[in-house]
Amino acid sequence: MELSPRDFDRPLLLKRTRKASEVNYEEDLQDAENLTKWGRALLELSQCQSPIGSKRMIDDAISKLEEALRINPTKHDTLWCLGNAHKSQAFLTPDLNEAKNYFDKAYECFKKAVDEDPGNELYKKALEITIKAPELHMEIYKNGYHQNSVGSSTSLNIKEPKRQKNSDLKYDILGWIIVAVCTVAWMGMTKYFNPLPPPR
């Protein structure tokens, strides 16, 4: 996949969107579309953070999206974004029971989004992926993949070198699956929502 100059401008655009949304919020507290843009920008920006910073930013995105839904409970794009935020929190949460709560919330959001816009394939795909997500989460944390992703070393490297070779392929495949899912979600978000025009 080739990156275009627009891809490099995306973080700057998201930061501008976040700032503009903050200003717009001060002017109109009841603008569900503005809150959705703000939450979506925070969610995308969270991907560029450390795990702790990412969790905080996702929490903030969830807060904005939930506020938008209090204003307009049937706003399907907000439901979809909120589902993605809960799913992201789940994958950042090592405890499976706690993560399952996030996956359940994500499932409910995606289900409501599909109910509101039944023809939207992106929403249907998100619902499908969320059903399988707890199993993937369990596999990631069971095999210690999360430790490798945050730079920690595991003692398995010393004790079981032969098994580690087999596991490396599994981790590589698992990593590429995660990258593919995130890329599809990101591409879907960028295609589904028109970016803001550049400032004049």
Solvent accessible surface area in square Angstrom, and as a share of the most:
residue,aa,sasa,rsa
1,M,169,0.75
2,E,162,0.73
3,L,94,0.47
4,S,49,0.31
5,P,108,0.68
6,R,142,0.52
7,D,41,0.21
8,F,137,0.57
9,D,79,0.41
10,R,26,0.10
11,P,49,0.31
12,L,100,0.50
13,L,27,0.13
14,L,14,0.07
15,K,103,0.44
16,R,107,0.39
17,T,15,0.09
18,R,59,0.21
19,K,118,0.50
20,A,44,0.34
21,S,3,0.02
22,E,64,0.29
23,V,88,0.51
24,N,65,0.33
25,Y,47,0.18
26,E,139,0.62
27,E,138,0.62
28,D,66,0.34
29,L,97,0.48
30,Q,122,0.54
31,D,49,0.25
32,A,11,0.09
33,E,72,0.32
34,N,7,0.04
35,L,0,0.00
36,T,0,0.00
37,K,62,0.26
38,W,25,0.09
39,G,0,0.00
40,R,22,0.08
41,A,1,0.01
42,L,5,0.03
43,L,6,0.03
44,E,6,0.03
45,L,6,0.03
46,S,3,0.02
47,Q,109,0.49
48,C,91,0.55
49,Q,78,0.35
50,S,69,0.45
51,P,62,0.39
52,I,115,0.59
53,G,17,0.16
54,S,10,0.06
55,K,62,0.26
56,R,161,0.59
57,M,32,0.14
58,I,3,0.01
59,D,74,0.38
60,D,57,0.29
61,A,0,0.00
62,I,17,0.09
63,S,54,0.35
64,K,29,0.12
65,L,0,0.00
66,E,66,0.30
67,E,36,0.16
68,A,0,0.00
69,L,24,0.12
70,R,173,0.63
71,I,55,0.28
72,N,58,0.30
73,P,92,0.58
74,T,75,0.43
75,K,29,0.12
76,H,53,0.24
77,D,15,0.08
78,T,0,0.00
79,L,6,0.03
80,W,3,0.01
81,C,0,0.00
82,L,9,0.04
83,G,0,0.00
84,N,12,0.06
85,A,0,0.00
86,H,9,0.04
87,K,19,0.08
88,S,40,0.26
89,Q,1,0.01
90,A,0,0.00
91,F,56,0.23
92,L,54,0.27
93,T,3,0.02
94,P,85,0.53
95,D,75,0.39
96,L,64,0.32
97,N,118,0.61
98,E,82,0.37
99,A,0,0.00
100,K,94,0.40
101,N,89,0.45
102,Y,42,0.16
103,F,4,0.01
104,D,67,0.35
105,K,101,0.43
106,A,0,0.00
107,Y,72,0.27
108,E,89,0.40
109,C,12,0.07
110,F,0,0.00
111,K,81,0.34
112,K,107,0.45
113,A,0,0.00
114,V,24,0.14
115,D,87,0.45
116,E,79,0.35
117,D,38,0.20
118,P,85,0.54
119,G,60,0.58
120,N,20,0.10
121,E,120,0.54
122,L,42,0.21
123,Y,0,0.00
124,K,76,0.32
125,K,102,0.43
126,A,9,0.07
127,L,29,0.15
128,E,86,0.39
129,I,46,0.23
130,T,3,0.02
131,I,111,0.56
132,K,138,0.58
133,A,2,0.02
134,P,32,0.20
135,E,128,0.57
136,L,43,0.21
137,H,1,0.00
138,M,95,0.43
139,E,45,0.20
140,I,10,0.05
141,Y,40,0.15
142,K,144,0.61
143,N,25,0.13
144,G,10,0.10
145,Y,47,0.18
146,H,49,0.22
147,Q,66,0.30
148,N,68,0.35
149,S,75,0.48
150,V,85,0.49
151,G,68,0.66
152,S,55,0.35
153,S,99,0.64
154,T,25,0.14
155,S,69,0.45
156,L,74,0.37
157,N,77,0.40
158,I,149,0.76
159,K,148,0.63
160,E,61,0.27
161,P,84,0.53
162,K,173,0.73
163,R,147,0.54
164,Q,34,0.15
165,K,157,0.67
166,N,116,0.60
167,S,21,0.14
168,D,64,0.33
169,L,116,0.58
170,K,95,0.40
171,Y,22,0.08
172,D,81,0.42
173,I,91,0.46
174,L,14,0.07
175,G,12,0.11
176,W,177,0.62
177,I,80,0.41
178,I,49,0.25
179,V,78,0.45
180,A,52,0.40
181,V,43,0.25
182,C,69,0.41
183,T,36,0.21
184,V,85,0.49
185,A,27,0.21
186,W,46,0.16
187,M,63,0.28
188,G,12,0.11
189,M,5,0.02
190,T,22,0.13
191,K,156,0.66
192,Y,81,0.31
193,F,21,0.09
194,N,136,0.70
195,P,45,0.28
196,L,63,0.31
197,P,105,0.66
198,P,106,0.66
199,P,88,0.55
200,R,280,1.02
